[in-house]
Amino acid sequence: MAEMINGTSRRDFMRASGIAFGAALTGFAKVSGAEPNSETLRVGLIGCGGRGTGAVRQAILADPNTRLVALGDAFADNVTSALEKLTQAGSGIEDRVAVDADHQFAGLDAYKGVIDSCDVVVLAATPAFRPRHLRYAVESGKHVFCEKPIATCPTGVRHVRETCAMAKEKGLSLVSGLCYRYEHAKRDTMNQIHDGALGDIIAIETVYNTGGLWLKERQPDWTELEYQIRNWLYFYNLSGDHINEQHIHSLDKVAWAMGDVYPAKATSSGGRVQRTGEAYGNIYDHFNTTYEWESGVKAFSSCRQWTGSSTNVNDHIMGTKGTAIIQDHRIEFRDGTRWRHKKTGPDDMYQNEHDELFASIRSGEPINNGEYMCNSTLMAIMGRMAAYSGKTVTWEDAMTSDLNLMPADDLTWGDVDTAPVAVPGEV
Protein backbone atom coordinates (compact mmCIF):
# COMPACT_ATOMS: atom_id res chain seq x y z
CA MET A 1 0.00 0.00 0.00
CA ALA A 2 1.25 3.46 -0.84
CA GLU A 3 2.31 5.67 2.05
CA MET A 4 -0.29 8.30 2.95
CA ILE A 5 0.29 11.91 3.89
CA ASN A 6 -2.77 13.62 5.35
CA GLY A 7 -5.07 11.16 3.62
CA THR A 8 -3.50 11.61 0.18
CA SER A 9 -1.62 8.76 -1.44
CA ARG A 10 2.03 9.50 -2.09
CA ARG A 11 1.66 7.49 -5.30
CA ASP A 12 -0.91 10.01 -6.52
CA PHE A 13 1.68 12.75 -6.70
CA MET A 14 5.06 11.03 -6.48
CA ARG A 15 7.72 12.37 -8.79
CA ALA A 16 11.32 11.08 -8.71
CA SER A 17 12.61 10.69 -5.13
CA GLY A 18 10.44 13.39 -3.62
CA ILE A 19 6.78 14.36 -3.89
CA ALA A 20 5.63 16.57 -6.69
CA PHE A 21 4.36 19.94 -5.68
CA GLY A 22 1.74 22.24 -7.09
CA ALA A 23 2.63 25.37 -8.95
CA ALA A 24 4.69 27.60 -6.68
CA LEU A 25 3.14 30.88 -5.68
CA THR A 26 4.93 34.05 -6.66
CA GLY A 27 5.37 37.18 -4.57
CA PHE A 28 3.59 37.49 -1.23
CA ALA A 29 0.11 36.10 -0.66
CA LYS A 30 -2.63 38.39 0.64
CA VAL A 31 -4.34 37.06 3.73
CA SER A 32 -7.91 37.71 4.72
CA GLY A 33 -8.15 39.81 7.86
CA ALA A 34 -4.67 41.30 7.53
CA GLU A 35 -4.05 45.01 7.70
CA PRO A 36 -4.78 46.86 4.44
CA ASN A 37 -1.95 46.43 1.91
CA SER A 38 0.00 44.20 4.26
CA GLU A 39 1.98 41.34 2.78
CA THR A 40 1.93 37.87 4.23
CA LEU A 41 5.24 36.05 4.47
CA ARG A 42 4.85 32.38 3.54
CA VAL A 43 6.97 30.15 5.78
CA GLY A 44 8.18 26.61 5.07
CA LEU A 45 9.91 24.02 7.25
CA ILE A 46 12.46 21.43 6.13
CA GLY A 47 13.11 18.88 8.86
CA CYS A 48 10.00 18.07 10.89
CA GLY A 49 11.57 16.75 14.07
CA GLY A 50 11.24 18.32 17.50
CA ARG A 51 13.70 21.17 16.90
CA GLY A 52 12.28 22.00 13.50
CA THR A 53 8.72 22.00 14.77
CA GLY A 54 9.66 24.32 17.61
CA ALA A 55 11.65 26.63 15.36
CA VAL A 56 8.89 27.04 12.80
CA ARG A 57 6.40 27.83 15.55
CA GLN A 58 8.72 30.61 16.73
CA ALA A 59 9.04 31.83 13.14
CA ILE A 60 5.27 32.13 12.79
CA LEU A 61 4.99 33.94 16.14
CA ALA A 62 7.71 36.42 15.14
CA ASP A 63 5.48 38.37 12.75
CA PRO A 64 1.68 38.85 12.76
CA ASN A 65 1.41 38.38 8.99
CA THR A 66 2.97 34.98 8.52
CA ARG A 67 1.49 31.67 7.40
CA LEU A 68 3.02 28.21 7.51
CA VAL A 69 2.38 26.89 4.01
CA ALA A 70 4.74 23.93 3.46
CA LEU A 71 6.36 21.08 5.39
CA GLY A 72 9.07 18.73 4.22
CA ASP A 73 11.04 15.84 5.66
CA ALA A 74 12.82 12.72 4.49
CA PHE A 75 9.97 10.73 6.06
CA ALA A 76 6.23 11.15 5.59
CA ASP A 77 5.41 10.14 9.17
CA ASN A 78 7.48 13.05 10.49
CA VAL A 79 5.53 15.46 8.28
CA THR A 80 2.22 14.11 9.56
CA SER A 81 3.35 14.26 13.18
CA ALA A 82 4.58 17.83 12.87
CA LEU A 83 1.37 18.97 11.23
CA GLU A 84 -0.69 17.40 14.01
CA LYS A 85 1.36 19.19 16.68
CA LEU A 86 1.23 22.56 14.95
CA THR A 87 -2.51 22.48 14.29
CA GLN A 88 -3.66 21.20 17.66
CA ALA A 89 -5.51 23.62 19.91
CA GLY A 90 -3.11 25.52 22.12
CA SER A 91 -0.10 25.39 19.80
CA GLY A 92 -0.39 29.17 19.51
CA ILE A 93 -0.29 29.12 15.71
CA GLU A 94 -3.05 26.67 14.86
CA ASP A 95 -5.07 29.33 13.01
CA ARG A 96 -2.04 30.30 10.91
CA VAL A 97 -1.16 26.87 9.55
CA ALA A 98 -2.32 26.43 5.96
CA VAL A 99 -0.42 23.39 4.71
CA ASP A 100 -2.47 21.71 2.00
CA ALA A 101 -1.89 18.07 1.06
CA ASP A 102 0.08 19.07 -2.04
CA HIS A 103 2.44 21.15 0.11
CA GLN A 104 3.46 18.24 2.35
CA PHE A 105 6.66 16.82 0.90
CA ALA A 106 8.51 13.63 1.75
CA GLY A 107 11.71 12.14 0.39
CA LEU A 108 15.31 13.16 -0.13
CA ASP A 109 14.20 15.90 -2.55
CA ALA A 110 11.44 17.23 -0.29
CA TYR A 111 13.40 20.42 0.33
CA LYS A 112 12.83 21.62 -3.23
CA GLY A 113 9.05 21.57 -2.90
CA VAL A 114 9.13 23.46 0.39
CA ILE A 115 11.53 26.13 -0.83
CA ASP A 116 9.63 26.65 -4.06
CA SER A 117 6.46 27.28 -2.04
CA CYS A 118 7.58 29.88 0.49
CA ASP A 119 9.29 33.22 1.12
CA VAL A 120 11.11 32.26 4.33
CA VAL A 121 12.42 28.77 5.03
CA VAL A 122 13.46 27.12 8.29
CA LEU A 123 16.28 24.61 7.69
CA ALA A 124 16.27 21.99 10.44
CA ALA A 125 16.92 18.69 8.66
CA THR A 126 19.89 16.36 9.17
CA PRO A 127 23.04 18.58 9.23
CA ALA A 128 24.86 16.78 6.41
CA PHE A 129 22.17 17.97 3.99
CA ARG A 130 22.36 21.60 5.16
CA PRO A 131 24.81 22.83 2.49
CA ARG A 132 22.55 21.56 -0.29
CA HIS A 133 19.36 22.89 1.27
CA LEU A 134 20.87 26.31 1.97
CA ARG A 135 22.29 26.65 -1.54
CA TYR A 136 18.93 25.86 -3.14
CA ALA A 137 17.15 28.33 -0.84
CA VAL A 138 19.54 31.18 -1.59
CA GLU A 139 19.63 30.46 -5.30
CA SER A 140 15.82 30.62 -5.15
CA GLY A 141 15.94 34.03 -3.44
CA LYS A 142 14.51 32.94 -0.09
CA HIS A 143 15.26 34.29 3.39
CA VAL A 144 16.59 31.60 5.73
CA PHE A 145 16.73 30.50 9.33
CA CYS A 146 19.57 27.96 9.30
CA GLU A 147 20.00 25.58 12.22
CA LYS A 148 23.43 24.64 13.47
CA PRO A 149 25.76 23.06 12.51
CA ILE A 150 25.92 24.18 8.90
CA ALA A 151 28.03 21.23 7.72
CA THR A 152 29.84 18.11 8.93
CA CYS A 153 33.10 18.49 6.99
CA PRO A 154 35.48 21.20 5.73
CA THR A 155 34.23 20.78 2.15
CA GLY A 156 30.69 21.45 3.34
CA VAL A 157 31.83 24.53 5.25
CA ARG A 158 33.46 25.95 2.13
CA HIS A 159 30.28 25.26 0.18
CA VAL A 160 28.23 27.16 2.76
CA ARG A 161 30.69 30.09 2.77
CA GLU A 162 30.06 30.54 -0.93
CA THR A 163 26.30 30.38 -0.33
CA CYS A 164 26.49 32.98 2.45
CA ALA A 165 28.31 35.34 0.09
CA MET A 166 25.55 34.79 -2.48
CA ALA A 167 22.93 35.62 0.15
CA LYS A 168 24.71 38.87 0.97
CA GLU A 169 24.87 39.83 -2.70
CA LYS A 170 21.16 39.15 -3.09
CA GLY A 171 20.19 41.09 0.03
CA LEU A 172 18.69 38.03 1.72
CA SER A 173 18.49 37.59 5.48
CA LEU A 174 20.31 34.54 6.84
CA VAL A 175 20.03 33.92 10.59
CA SER A 176 21.94 31.14 12.33
CA GLY A 177 20.60 28.73 14.93
CA LEU A 178 23.55 29.55 17.22
CA CYS A 179 20.94 30.99 19.51
CA TYR A 180 23.09 32.26 22.39
CA ARG A 181 24.12 35.18 20.18
CA TYR A 182 20.50 36.34 20.32
CA GLU A 183 20.04 36.16 24.09
CA HIS A 184 20.05 39.70 25.50
CA ALA A 185 21.74 38.60 28.73
CA LYS A 186 24.57 36.93 26.79
CA ARG A 187 25.00 40.03 24.62
CA ASP A 188 25.23 42.24 27.70
CA THR A 189 27.81 39.92 29.27
CA MET A 190 29.88 39.72 26.08
CA ASN A 191 29.77 43.50 25.76
CA GLN A 192 31.34 43.73 29.21
CA ILE A 193 34.14 41.41 28.09
CA HIS A 194 34.69 43.25 24.80
CA ASP A 195 34.75 46.58 26.63
CA GLY A 196 37.65 45.36 28.75
CA ALA A 197 35.97 44.45 32.03
CA LEU A 198 38.11 41.31 32.36
CA GLY A 199 41.32 42.99 31.27
CA ASP A 200 43.38 40.63 29.11
CA ILE A 201 41.91 37.16 28.65
CA ILE A 202 44.25 34.55 30.12
CA ALA A 203 42.42 31.24 29.70
CA ILE A 204 38.98 29.77 29.03
CA GLU A 205 37.13 26.69 30.26
CA THR A 206 33.99 25.49 28.49
CA VAL A 207 31.96 22.41 29.42
CA TYR A 208 28.96 20.75 27.79
CA ASN A 209 28.36 17.53 29.74
CA THR A 210 24.89 16.08 29.23
CA GLY A 211 23.01 12.82 29.58
CA GLY A 212 22.27 10.35 26.82
CA LEU A 213 19.96 11.11 23.93
CA TRP A 214 17.17 9.32 22.07
CA LEU A 215 17.61 6.23 19.90
CA LYS A 216 15.05 4.92 17.40
CA GLU A 217 14.98 1.14 17.27
CA ARG A 218 15.78 -0.41 13.92
CA GLN A 219 12.72 -1.69 12.02
CA PRO A 220 12.73 -4.74 9.69
CA ASP A 221 11.68 -2.74 6.62
CA TRP A 222 14.28 0.02 7.03
CA THR A 223 17.31 0.16 4.78
CA GLU A 224 20.62 1.03 6.40
CA LEU A 225 20.33 4.58 5.06
CA GLU A 226 16.88 5.00 6.61
CA TYR A 227 18.19 3.77 9.96
CA GLN A 228 21.09 6.19 9.79
CA ILE A 229 19.00 9.23 8.86
CA ARG A 230 16.39 8.45 11.52
CA ASN A 231 19.28 8.18 14.01
CA TRP A 232 21.44 10.80 12.35
CA LEU A 233 23.08 12.07 15.54
CA TYR A 234 25.04 8.79 15.93
CA PHE A 235 26.79 8.99 12.55
CA TYR A 236 29.56 11.53 12.14
CA ASN A 237 29.03 11.90 8.41
CA LEU A 238 25.46 13.04 9.14
CA SER A 239 25.88 15.00 12.39
CA GLY A 240 29.57 15.83 12.58
CA ASP A 241 29.62 14.05 15.98
CA HIS A 242 28.28 15.71 19.12
CA ILE A 243 31.25 18.10 19.41
CA ASN A 244 29.86 19.63 16.21
CA GLU A 245 26.14 19.10 16.64
CA GLN A 246 25.76 20.07 20.33
CA HIS A 247 29.02 21.39 21.79
CA ILE A 248 29.20 23.91 18.95
CA HIS A 249 27.08 26.20 21.15
CA SER A 250 29.89 26.30 23.72
CA LEU A 251 32.61 26.73 21.12
CA ASP A 252 30.68 29.56 19.51
CA LYS A 253 30.47 31.35 22.87
CA VAL A 254 34.23 30.94 23.28
CA ALA A 255 34.87 32.42 19.83
CA TRP A 256 32.44 35.23 20.55
CA ALA A 257 34.25 36.08 23.78
CA MET A 258 37.51 36.15 21.81
CA GLY A 259 36.07 38.76 19.46
CA ASP A 260 35.44 36.18 16.72
CA VAL A 261 39.13 35.49 16.41
CA TYR A 262 39.40 31.72 15.95
CA PRO A 263 42.06 29.37 17.38
CA ALA A 264 45.27 28.56 15.53
CA LYS A 265 45.29 24.90 16.50
CA ALA A 266 43.57 22.14 18.46
CA THR A 267 44.73 19.02 20.27
CA SER A 268 42.10 16.57 21.45
CA SER A 269 41.25 13.14 22.79
CA GLY A 270 37.98 11.27 22.94
CA GLY A 271 36.34 7.93 22.48
CA ARG A 272 33.45 5.61 23.35
CA VAL A 273 33.23 4.25 26.89
CA GLN A 274 29.46 4.04 27.36
CA ARG A 275 27.81 4.09 23.92
CA THR A 276 29.80 1.22 22.47
CA GLY A 277 27.04 -0.78 20.75
CA GLU A 278 26.53 -1.01 17.00
CA ALA A 279 23.22 0.87 17.34
CA TYR A 280 25.17 4.03 18.25
CA GLY A 281 26.86 4.25 14.89
CA ASN A 282 30.39 5.63 14.76
CA ILE A 283 30.49 8.76 16.95
CA TYR A 284 32.37 9.26 20.21
CA ASP A 285 30.59 9.85 23.51
CA HIS A 286 33.20 12.23 24.94
CA PHE A 287 35.82 14.75 23.82
CA ASN A 288 38.46 16.76 25.67
CA THR A 289 40.03 19.43 23.50
CA THR A 290 42.55 22.20 23.99
CA TYR A 291 42.24 25.10 21.56
CA GLU A 292 45.15 27.55 21.34
CA TRP A 293 45.21 31.05 19.86
CA GLU A 294 48.16 32.83 18.29
CA SER A 295 48.17 35.10 21.36
CA GLY A 296 48.86 32.10 23.57
CA VAL A 297 45.37 31.99 25.12
CA LYS A 298 44.12 28.44 25.58
CA ALA A 299 40.54 27.19 25.85
CA PHE A 300 40.02 23.89 27.63
CA SER A 301 36.92 22.27 26.17
CA SER A 302 35.07 19.23 27.50
CA CYS A 303 31.89 17.59 26.27
CA ARG A 304 30.26 14.24 26.86
CA GLN A 305 26.91 12.48 26.57
CA TRP A 306 26.76 9.89 29.37
CA THR A 307 23.67 8.56 31.11
CA GLY A 308 23.72 8.28 34.90
CA SER A 309 26.44 10.92 35.18
CA SER A 310 26.73 14.49 36.40
CA THR A 311 25.74 17.17 33.91
CA ASN A 312 27.15 20.66 33.51
CA VAL A 313 26.91 23.34 30.84
CA ASN A 314 29.02 26.40 31.58
CA ASP A 315 31.80 28.66 30.36
CA HIS A 316 34.43 30.56 32.35
CA ILE A 317 36.36 33.35 30.66
CA MET A 318 39.35 34.18 32.90
CA GLY A 319 41.09 37.54 32.64
CA THR A 320 43.61 39.65 34.49
CA LYS A 321 40.82 41.56 36.29
CA GLY A 322 38.31 38.79 36.92
CA THR A 323 36.33 35.83 35.61
CA ALA A 324 33.10 35.86 33.58
CA ILE A 325 30.68 33.00 34.21
CA ILE A 326 28.83 33.16 30.92
CA GLN A 327 25.79 30.98 31.63
CA ASP A 328 25.12 32.91 34.86
CA HIS A 329 25.68 36.28 33.15
CA ARG A 330 27.99 37.54 35.88
CA ILE A 331 31.59 38.63 36.41
CA GLU A 332 33.55 37.99 39.62
CA PHE A 333 36.30 40.61 39.88
CA ARG A 334 39.58 39.98 41.63
CA ASP A 335 38.97 42.92 44.00
CA GLY A 336 35.92 41.12 45.41
CA THR A 337 33.25 43.10 43.53
CA ARG A 338 30.75 41.63 41.12
CA TRP A 339 28.83 42.58 37.99
CA ARG A 340 25.64 40.83 36.99
CA HIS A 341 23.23 41.33 34.12
CA LYS A 342 19.92 42.84 35.19
CA LYS A 343 16.98 41.35 33.34
CA THR A 344 14.54 44.00 32.12
CA GLY A 345 12.04 41.97 30.10
CA PRO A 346 11.39 38.74 28.18
CA ASP A 347 14.55 37.12 26.86
CA ASP A 348 13.82 33.89 25.00
CA MET A 349 16.85 33.45 22.74
CA TYR A 350 14.99 31.01 20.49
CA GLN A 351 12.21 33.52 19.90
CA ASN A 352 14.58 36.49 19.73
CA GLU A 353 16.44 35.11 16.71
CA HIS A 354 13.21 34.76 14.74
CA ASP A 355 11.94 38.15 15.88
CA GLU A 356 15.11 39.76 14.54
CA LEU A 357 15.01 37.72 11.33
CA PHE A 358 11.49 38.82 10.43
CA ALA A 359 12.12 42.39 11.51
CA SER A 360 15.09 42.50 9.14
CA ILE A 361 12.97 41.19 6.27
CA ARG A 362 10.27 43.80 6.90
CA SER A 363 12.78 46.64 7.21
CA GLY A 364 14.78 45.67 4.15
CA GLU A 365 17.95 45.62 6.26
CA PRO A 366 19.13 42.02 5.96
CA ILE A 367 21.00 40.07 8.63
CA ASN A 368 23.76 37.71 7.52
CA ASN A 369 25.28 35.47 10.21
CA GLY A 370 27.31 33.53 7.65
CA GLU A 371 30.80 34.36 8.91
CA TYR A 372 30.53 33.14 12.48
CA MET A 373 28.24 30.21 11.73
CA CYS A 374 30.81 28.87 9.25
CA ASN A 375 33.82 29.55 11.49
CA SER A 376 32.26 28.08 14.63
CA THR A 377 31.30 24.95 12.70
CA LEU A 378 34.88 24.66 11.44
CA MET A 379 36.19 25.13 14.99
CA ALA A 380 34.11 22.14 16.08
CA ILE A 381 35.19 20.06 13.09
CA MET A 382 38.84 20.94 13.82
CA GLY A 383 38.41 19.52 17.34
CA ARG A 384 36.85 16.34 15.98
CA MET A 385 39.63 15.93 13.41
CA ALA A 386 42.21 16.28 16.18
CA ALA A 387 40.50 13.68 18.39
CA TYR A 388 39.92 11.18 15.59
CA SER A 389 43.51 11.46 14.31
CA GLY A 390 45.33 11.87 17.61
CA LYS A 391 47.27 14.72 16.03
CA THR A 392 47.32 18.47 16.55
CA VAL A 393 45.25 20.08 13.79
CA THR A 394 45.80 23.68 12.75
CA TRP A 395 43.15 26.12 11.55
CA GLU A 396 44.84 26.04 8.14
CA ASP A 397 44.67 22.22 8.14
CA ALA A 398 40.94 22.37 8.74
CA MET A 399 40.37 25.19 6.27
CA THR A 400 42.11 23.38 3.41
CA SER A 401 41.20 19.77 4.21
CA ASP A 402 39.65 17.87 1.31
CA LEU A 403 37.52 15.76 3.67
CA ASN A 404 34.08 15.56 2.07
CA LEU A 405 31.16 13.98 3.95
CA MET A 406 28.44 15.73 1.93
CA PRO A 407 25.78 13.25 0.67
CA ALA A 408 25.90 12.50 -3.04
CA ASP A 409 23.44 14.36 -5.24
CA ASP A 410 22.07 11.04 -6.52
CA LEU A 411 21.68 9.46 -3.05
CA THR A 412 18.89 6.85 -2.96
CA TRP A 413 17.27 4.77 -0.25
CA GLY A 414 19.47 1.72 -0.81
CA ASP A 415 21.87 0.33 1.76
CA VAL A 416 25.04 2.26 2.53
CA ASP A 417 28.30 1.44 4.24
CA THR A 418 28.94 2.58 7.80
CA ALA A 419 32.38 4.05 8.41
CA PRO A 420 34.24 2.45 11.32
CA VAL A 421 34.76 4.25 14.61
CA ALA A 422 37.87 6.41 14.33
CA VAL A 423 40.98 5.09 16.11
CA PRO A 424 43.57 7.79 16.88
CA GLY A 425 46.88 7.11 15.16
CA GLU A 426 45.15 5.17 12.40
CA VAL A 427 43.26 8.01 10.72
Helices and strands as residue ranges (DSSP letters): E 4-5, E 8-9, H 10-13, E 14-15, E 18-19, E 41-46, H 50-61, E 66-73, H 76-87, G 94-96, G 101-103, E 104-106, H 110-117, E 120-123, G 127-129, H 130-139, E 143-146, H 154-170, E 174-176, G 179-182, H 184-194, E 201-210, H 224-230, G 232-234, H 236-239, H 242-245, H 248-257, E 265-271, G 278-280, E 286-292, E 298-305, E 312-319, E 322-325, G 326-328, E 330-333, E 338-340, H 349-363, H 370-389, E 393-394, H 395-400
